[in-house]
Amino acid sequence: MSQRGNRFGGIDMELTVSTPFQQALDAVERLPAEDQETLVDIIRRRLIEQRRAEIARNAQATLQAFREGRASCGTVDDLRRDLLGKP
């Protein structure tokens, strides 16, 4: 991100703010197109694996809650009755 218009001694100076994210983008842009595509594939696969791990953790937590009696199974109608406080 650049900001223009800072003046120092009558000279226009350009201020460049470089974040780690921007630095990563700049580094990727310097790679050949094939390497960029490979990197995108690797990142996509890692994101999928992270999501799978998150789903597995959630499933384990749900099973544990069920075993401990903090969760129950039922139908959508059962859930609706519980949420609405109806018997």
Phi and psi in degrees as a GROMACS rama.xvg file:
@    title "Ramachandran Plot"
@    xaxis  label "Phi"
@    yaxis  label "Psi"
@TYPE xy
-118.107  144.628  SER-2
-121.608  134.803  GLN-3
-111.537  150.841  ARG-4
110.578  0.133737  GLY-5
-73.9718  131.025  ASN-6
-113.744  135.44  ARG-7
-136.819  112.525  PHE-8
60.8372  32.96  GLY-9
82.0971  1.75531  GLY-10
-107.85  130.02  ILE-11
-70.2269  130.782  ASP-12
-121.456  146.102  MET-13
-102.855  128.235  GLU-14
-99.3577  122.37  LEU-15
-111.683  121.481  THR-16
-105.652  119.529  VAL-17
-115.598  114.131  SER-18
-89.3477  161.936  THR-19
-56.0008  -37.7557  PRO-20
-62.3665  -46.468  PHE-21
-63.8939  -38.9621  GLN-22
-61.9381  -40.3741  GLN-23
-63.7615  -44.2586  ALA-24
-60.4163  -42.8487  LEU-25
-62.0133  -41.6212  ASP-26
-64.1821  -41.8776  ALA-27
-64.653  -39.9031  VAL-28
-64.0643  -24.6897  GLU-29
-79.8715  -12.8125  ARG-30
-76.8109  153.02  LEU-31
-62.3625  154.842  PRO-32
-54.8149  -41.5736  ALA-33
-62.5207  -41.3953  GLU-34
-66.8809  -35.5108  ASP-35
-62.7835  -43.1011  GLN-36
-64.4348  -40.9059  GLU-37
-62.4879  -42.9374  THR-38
-61.6414  -43.0139  LEU-39
-60.6884  -43.5603  VAL-40
-62.5059  -42.9535  ASP-41
-63.2872  -46.4145  ILE-42
-62.8098  -42.8259  ILE-43
-60.1625  -45.5773  ARG-44
-63.3824  -41.4441  ARG-45
-64.1173  -39.9903  ARG-46
-63.3543  -39.8983  LEU-47
-62.4775  -44.5502  ILE-48
-65.03  -38.722  GLU-49
-62.5479  -42.1975  GLN-50
-65.0891  -41.9256  ARG-51
-60.7306  -42.0779  ARG-52
-64.0428  -39.5722  ALA-53
-63.8234  -43.1333  GLU-54
-62.6103  -41.7111  ILE-55
-63.5967  -42.259  ALA-56
-62.0464  -42.9655  ARG-57
-62.7337  -40.9418  ASN-58
-64.0274  -43.5201  ALA-59
-61.7484  -43.6537  GLN-60
-63.4717  -39.0571  ALA-61
-66.4438  -44.0989  THR-62
-61.2694  -42.0343  LEU-63
-63.3687  -42.8149  GLN-64
-62.9856  -38.7945  ALA-65
-64.7152  -44.6959  PHE-66
-61.5792  -35.02  ARG-67
-86.8102  -0.788919  GLU-68
80.9567  11.9944  GLY-69
-90.0132  -2.49621  ARG-70
-143.863  155.063  ALA-71
-139.474  166.415  SER-72
-108.638  156.672  CYS-73
178.872  -171.797  GLY-74
-92.3597  174.16  THR-75
-62.9384  -37.6189  VAL-76
-63.8235  -39.1533  ASP-77
-60.3562  -44.5052  ASP-78
-62.4696  -45.144  LEU-79
-59.1612  -45.8395  ARG-80
-61.1429  -42.1221  ARG-81
-63.005  -42.6854  ASP-82
-68.5246  -35.2711  LEU-83
-87.719  -6.39096  LEU-84
71.7005  25.2781  GLY-85
-96.7522  147.703  LYS-86
